[in-house]
Amino acid sequence: MGIFKAIFGESKEDKTDRLRTEFAEHLKSTLSVPFETENNEDGLLICIQEDLMLSVTFAPYDDDEESAWRVVIVCPLVFLPTKNLLPFYRKVLDTNGEIDGGYMATEDNCVKLITTLPVDFLTEEAMTFHLAEFVSSAFGAREALAEEFGVQRWEPEE
């Protein structure tokens, strides 16, 4: 370990890389469904059962690298409908009240499930529980919206 690293701690890039690796290893030991991981410039992509994608990024809450860190998990669910948009948005809002530890938002004509967790105080048990709830909520919300409104499910590009 270099003198600057010993004095000032990990760089932002080193901490991001370490958290990505630890998160991927944690997933391997806890998820009971098939999945694949891939690193990209924005973070870690996790494809679960070939049709549910989680984008995982790590960053400090502030630009200050000494501040607390967070993990942001985003899961695209479905595309917006072309008809019945108001009832669709109502359903999204109503469903938001039923989701623990996450929320749905729209971006680029897509409904996404999003959660933000503090990294510095997150135990492995809490991460396991939260991840299982998040994935379950994602599958449930996606299927409910697709069934009720006939919207297209988001799928990873080949």
Backbone bond lengths (Angstrom), bond angles and torsions (degrees), N, CA, C in turn:
res aa  C-N    CA-C-N  psi(-1)  N-CA   C-N-CA  omega(-1)  CA-C   N-CA-C  phi
1 M - - - 1.462 - - 1.523 107.62 -
2 G 1.312 116.51 131.05 1.454 121.80 -179.85 1.516 111.73 -71.60
3 I 1.326 116.06 161.94 1.461 121.48 -178.58 1.522 112.19 -61.54
4 F 1.349 116.97 -41.16 1.463 119.23 -179.23 1.526 111.21 -68.01
5 K 1.325 115.53 -37.93 1.458 119.19 178.38 1.531 110.06 -65.97
6 A 1.330 116.01 -39.31 1.459 119.83 179.24 1.518 111.15 -65.43
7 I 1.337 116.39 -37.09 1.462 119.97 -178.67 1.526 111.32 -79.76
8 F 1.323 116.48 -46.08 1.458 120.19 -172.06 1.525 114.80 -101.73
9 G 1.325 118.52 -4.60 1.459 120.43 -179.75 1.517 111.44 85.43
10 E 1.322 114.77 -168.80 1.459 120.92 -177.89 1.521 111.95 -70.17
11 S 1.314 115.40 148.81 1.458 119.01 171.88 1.528 107.77 -74.36
12 K 1.314 116.29 165.07 1.461 121.41 178.94 1.531 110.30 -58.94
13 E 1.335 116.98 -44.20 1.462 121.43 -179.32 1.523 111.40 -64.25
14 D 1.352 116.29 -43.24 1.461 119.61 179.67 1.523 111.42 -64.49
15 K 1.333 116.60 -41.76 1.455 119.61 179.96 1.524 110.51 -66.50
16 T 1.329 117.54 -40.72 1.462 121.24 177.88 1.521 110.37 -60.99
17 D 1.329 117.03 -46.02 1.467 120.90 179.14 1.524 111.10 -61.99
18 R 1.327 116.77 -43.49 1.465 120.57 -179.87 1.523 110.75 -63.50
19 L 1.333 117.08 -43.77 1.464 120.08 -179.58 1.524 111.52 -65.69
20 R 1.328 117.30 -39.53 1.473 120.60 176.08 1.523 110.76 -57.94
21 T 1.319 115.85 -48.21 1.461 120.74 -178.70 1.516 111.07 -63.04
22 E 1.336 117.13 -46.11 1.462 120.86 179.88 1.526 111.09 -62.94
23 F 1.329 117.11 -40.60 1.459 121.51 -179.66 1.530 110.35 -64.35
24 A 1.333 116.57 -45.66 1.468 120.54 179.50 1.525 110.70 -62.51
25 E 1.329 117.72 -41.85 1.464 121.02 177.80 1.524 110.99 -64.17
26 H 1.322 115.76 -40.12 1.466 119.89 178.22 1.528 110.57 -62.34
27 L 1.322 116.76 -42.12 1.465 120.27 178.71 1.519 111.46 -59.57
28 K 1.327 116.23 -42.97 1.467 120.46 -178.39 1.525 111.30 -58.93
29 S 1.323 116.10 -33.63 1.460 119.19 -177.13 1.526 113.56 -89.65
30 T 1.337 117.95 -8.92 1.461 118.24 -174.16 1.524 115.73 -121.23
31 L 1.344 118.67 -35.41 1.467 119.46 -177.24 1.517 110.25 -73.75
32 S 1.320 115.70 132.98 1.463 119.94 -178.24 1.525 112.10 -98.49
33 V 1.324 117.76 5.45 1.464 121.52 177.95 1.527 108.58 -112.74
34 P 1.343 116.88 154.88 1.465 118.91 179.54 1.532 111.73 -63.92
35 F 1.335 116.67 141.43 1.458 120.50 177.76 1.521 109.59 -156.68
36 E 1.318 115.24 160.72 1.463 122.44 175.18 1.515 107.89 -129.53
37 T 1.330 116.62 149.81 1.460 120.36 177.26 1.526 109.73 -120.47
38 E 1.325 114.55 154.22 1.466 121.21 178.25 1.523 107.66 -150.48
39 N 1.325 116.46 132.01 1.463 120.78 174.37 1.519 109.06 -84.61
40 N 1.330 115.93 140.87 1.459 120.50 170.73 1.525 107.52 -138.17
41 E 1.336 116.94 -178.56 1.462 119.68 -175.73 1.518 113.34 -65.21
42 D 1.335 117.48 -23.43 1.465 120.33 -178.21 1.518 112.97 -91.53
43 G 1.311 118.10 -19.83 1.454 119.36 -177.30 1.508 111.41 159.74
44 L 1.303 115.03 -137.32 1.448 122.90 -176.21 1.517 107.96 -118.59
45 L 1.328 117.37 129.09 1.456 121.55 175.17 1.525 107.96 -102.98
46 I 1.321 115.82 133.71 1.454 120.84 179.76 1.521 107.19 -125.09
47 C 1.310 116.74 121.85 1.458 121.63 178.22 1.528 107.33 -106.34
48 I 1.331 115.97 117.63 1.457 121.84 -177.24 1.522 109.24 -104.78
49 Q 1.300 116.08 126.80 1.461 123.43 179.13 1.526 112.36 49.13
50 E 1.311 117.12 35.83 1.456 124.84 174.46 1.525 115.49 63.19
51 D 1.327 119.92 1.19 1.465 118.06 -178.41 1.522 114.79 -139.34
52 L 1.308 119.00 1.96 1.457 121.86 177.02 1.524 107.56 -125.56
53 M 1.329 116.78 123.15 1.462 121.27 -176.43 1.520 110.22 -112.26
54 L 1.318 116.28 130.82 1.459 121.94 173.20 1.518 107.68 -111.98
55 S 1.317 116.30 130.02 1.455 121.59 173.31 1.523 106.55 -105.05
56 V 1.323 116.53 121.17 1.466 122.10 -174.41 1.524 108.90 -116.40
57 T 1.330 116.61 122.15 1.461 120.40 176.70 1.525 109.84 -125.53
58 F 1.306 115.42 151.25 1.461 122.42 178.82 1.517 108.23 -122.07
59 A 1.327 116.85 136.59 1.459 120.58 -179.97 1.520 109.75 -163.72
60 P 1.342 116.21 156.18 1.462 118.74 172.66 1.527 109.59 -70.52
61 Y 1.317 117.58 152.37 1.467 121.19 178.04 1.522 111.20 -61.44
62 D 1.324 115.58 -37.20 1.461 121.44 178.19 1.522 108.10 -113.65
63 D 1.322 116.34 173.98 1.460 119.77 175.46 1.525 111.29 -68.24
64 D 1.317 116.10 -17.12 1.451 122.08 178.83 1.533 108.92 -72.03
65 E 1.336 116.91 117.34 1.461 120.79 -177.84 1.524 113.03 -65.04
66 E 1.313 117.60 -15.46 1.457 121.07 179.74 1.520 112.33 -84.95
67 S 1.337 117.86 -9.18 1.463 120.20 -178.90 1.519 110.02 -74.48
68 A 1.317 115.67 171.75 1.456 121.25 178.22 1.531 110.04 -63.04
69 W 1.321 115.98 149.31 1.463 121.35 -179.49 1.517 110.48 -102.86
70 R 1.334 114.69 158.58 1.463 121.15 179.10 1.525 108.87 -135.79
71 V 1.312 115.00 157.62 1.451 122.02 170.05 1.527 106.10 -113.99
72 V 1.327 116.76 131.29 1.463 122.34 178.28 1.524 106.87 -114.02
73 I 1.330 115.96 124.56 1.462 121.37 179.81 1.523 107.75 -116.10
74 V 1.315 116.13 125.98 1.462 122.22 -178.81 1.522 108.49 -123.10
75 C 1.331 116.31 133.62 1.454 121.65 -179.99 1.527 109.92 -130.96
76 P 1.335 118.47 109.02 1.463 120.04 175.50 1.534 109.89 -66.35
77 L 1.340 116.65 136.08 1.461 120.63 -175.83 1.523 112.81 -109.19
78 V 1.338 115.72 -65.55 1.468 121.54 -175.58 1.526 109.19 -143.56
79 F 1.338 114.64 163.02 1.459 120.40 173.85 1.526 109.38 -87.50
80 L 1.317 116.90 153.95 1.460 121.25 178.79 1.527 109.80 -65.54
81 P 1.334 116.93 146.18 1.464 119.37 178.76 1.530 111.08 -76.71
82 T 1.309 115.59 160.11 1.466 120.35 175.67 1.522 110.60 -88.96
83 K 1.338 117.37 -20.36 1.469 122.68 178.61 1.527 108.43 -126.48
84 N 1.328 115.36 161.18 1.470 121.67 176.80 1.533 112.49 56.59
85 L 1.324 115.18 42.02 1.460 119.41 -177.25 1.537 112.45 -65.52
86 L 1.327 117.23 -40.05 1.466 120.22 -179.40 1.534 111.82 -63.13
87 P 1.349 119.34 -49.96 1.467 118.54 176.18 1.541 112.39 -61.61
88 F 1.318 116.34 -33.50 1.458 120.25 178.21 1.531 110.30 -63.30
89 Y 1.339 116.28 -48.83 1.472 119.76 178.42 1.532 111.16 -61.68
90 R 1.314 116.82 -37.20 1.475 120.81 177.80 1.527 110.14 -60.62
91 K 1.345 115.78 -43.41 1.467 120.55 179.27 1.528 110.34 -64.40
92 V 1.334 117.52 -41.00 1.464 121.31 178.13 1.533 110.01 -61.43
93 L 1.331 116.37 -44.98 1.469 120.04 178.79 1.524 111.74 -64.20
94 D 1.335 116.52 -44.06 1.473 119.73 178.38 1.525 111.28 -62.18
95 T 1.314 116.28 -41.09 1.471 120.77 -179.79 1.520 111.11 -66.94
96 N 1.328 117.54 -33.41 1.468 120.52 178.10 1.528 111.23 -55.75
97 G 1.321 116.74 -35.84 1.462 120.26 179.54 1.513 113.90 -69.70
98 E 1.324 116.80 -14.99 1.467 121.52 -178.58 1.528 113.06 -99.11
99 I 1.318 117.65 -9.34 1.464 121.80 -176.26 1.524 109.30 -92.64
100 D 1.321 115.80 123.79 1.468 120.73 176.92 1.520 109.86 -87.50
101 G 1.314 116.92 127.36 1.455 121.46 172.21 1.513 115.50 75.13
102 G 1.310 118.46 18.77 1.454 120.96 178.79 1.517 109.83 -161.69
103 Y 1.308 116.44 175.59 1.465 120.63 178.38 1.522 108.89 -153.31
104 M 1.326 115.46 156.73 1.455 120.52 175.93 1.519 109.23 -99.46
105 A 1.320 115.02 143.66 1.461 122.51 177.56 1.525 107.64 -144.37
106 T 1.332 115.22 162.44 1.465 118.67 176.62 1.520 109.65 -108.38
107 E 1.326 114.28 144.47 1.461 121.76 176.32 1.523 107.08 -157.65
108 D 1.323 116.22 131.34 1.467 121.33 177.04 1.525 112.71 52.84
109 N 1.331 116.79 48.80 1.462 121.89 175.92 1.534 112.63 64.83
110 C 1.313 116.94 24.21 1.461 122.01 -176.46 1.523 110.03 -137.01
111 V 1.329 116.16 141.26 1.463 121.28 172.99 1.520 107.33 -91.62
112 K 1.340 116.00 129.90 1.462 121.74 -178.27 1.521 110.13 -124.66
113 L 1.313 116.18 145.13 1.451 122.23 172.03 1.522 106.90 -97.45
114 I 1.337 116.02 131.94 1.467 121.28 -172.83 1.526 109.58 -132.03
115 T 1.300 115.98 142.21 1.456 121.43 172.07 1.522 109.35 -141.26
116 T 1.311 116.72 148.51 1.467 123.41 176.30 1.519 107.86 -128.23
117 L 1.321 115.99 128.90 1.459 121.28 -178.32 1.526 110.26 -127.26
118 P 1.330 117.56 143.29 1.466 119.61 175.02 1.524 109.79 -74.78
119 V 1.305 117.98 127.58 1.465 122.01 -176.93 1.522 111.22 -78.30
120 D 1.313 116.60 -41.50 1.463 120.63 -170.23 1.525 114.07 -62.27
121 F 1.323 118.26 -25.25 1.465 120.31 -176.29 1.525 112.48 -119.31
122 L 1.316 117.14 12.03 1.452 122.26 -175.68 1.524 110.43 -87.51
123 T 1.317 116.44 121.44 1.459 120.42 177.49 1.525 109.09 -84.10
124 E 1.321 116.29 162.41 1.464 119.93 177.57 1.520 111.04 -62.58
125 E 1.322 117.24 -38.10 1.461 120.90 179.47 1.525 110.96 -64.21
126 A 1.329 116.58 -43.14 1.464 120.52 179.31 1.527 110.62 -66.13
127 M 1.337 117.34 -40.21 1.458 120.77 178.41 1.528 110.50 -63.73
128 T 1.325 116.90 -44.10 1.463 121.01 179.08 1.520 110.46 -59.49
129 F 1.325 116.84 -48.38 1.462 121.03 179.96 1.530 110.96 -61.79
130 H 1.331 116.55 -47.64 1.459 120.26 -176.62 1.529 111.35 -65.33
131 L 1.308 117.23 -40.73 1.461 121.04 179.33 1.530 110.83 -64.31
132 A 1.318 117.10 -43.43 1.469 120.46 178.50 1.525 110.69 -62.07
133 E 1.328 117.53 -43.08 1.463 121.40 177.80 1.522 111.45 -64.82
134 F 1.332 116.60 -40.26 1.458 121.46 -179.30 1.525 110.62 -63.83
135 V 1.328 116.99 -48.38 1.465 120.88 -179.37 1.521 110.33 -64.00
136 S 1.313 117.13 -41.49 1.466 120.75 177.68 1.531 111.11 -62.68
137 S 1.330 117.27 -43.32 1.468 121.84 177.72 1.523 110.86 -63.30
138 A 1.331 116.59 -39.77 1.464 120.62 -179.69 1.519 110.93 -63.51
139 F 1.331 116.67 -48.55 1.462 119.82 178.10 1.527 110.74 -60.74
140 G 1.339 116.90 -46.32 1.463 121.37 -178.03 1.512 113.39 -63.24
141 A 1.330 116.78 -47.17 1.474 120.65 -178.78 1.522 110.74 -66.19
142 R 1.311 116.10 -41.95 1.468 119.61 179.95 1.524 111.04 -61.03
143 E 1.315 116.83 -47.21 1.463 120.21 -177.85 1.526 111.18 -67.40
144 A 1.334 117.39 -39.48 1.468 120.47 179.95 1.531 111.14 -64.29
145 L 1.330 117.47 -44.38 1.467 120.93 -179.93 1.534 111.01 -67.44
146 A 1.318 116.79 -41.19 1.466 120.23 -179.98 1.523 110.87 -65.40
147 E 1.311 116.32 -41.09 1.465 120.16 -178.62 1.524 111.83 -70.17
148 E 1.325 117.62 -46.56 1.462 120.89 -175.85 1.529 112.93 -72.26
149 F 1.332 117.64 -36.54 1.466 120.13 -173.46 1.522 113.53 -112.90
150 G 1.308 117.89 -3.61 1.454 120.53 179.43 1.517 113.85 65.48
151 V 1.326 116.71 26.45 1.465 120.34 -179.15 1.531 109.72 -80.47
152 Q 1.316 114.03 157.90 1.458 120.92 179.46 1.521 109.86 -78.38
153 R 1.316 115.36 130.29 1.467 120.60 174.99 1.525 108.88 -70.07
154 W 1.340 115.45 142.22 1.458 119.78 174.79 1.526 107.43 -72.07
155 E 1.311 116.67 137.71 1.461 121.36 176.80 1.519 109.51 -133.28
156 P 1.321 117.18 144.46 1.479 119.81 177.51 1.524 110.10 -60.82
157 E 1.321 115.70 145.99 1.463 119.97 176.27 1.508 109.37 -73.05
158 E 1.292 115.96 145.84 1.470 121.61 179.93 1.494 110.62 -70.61
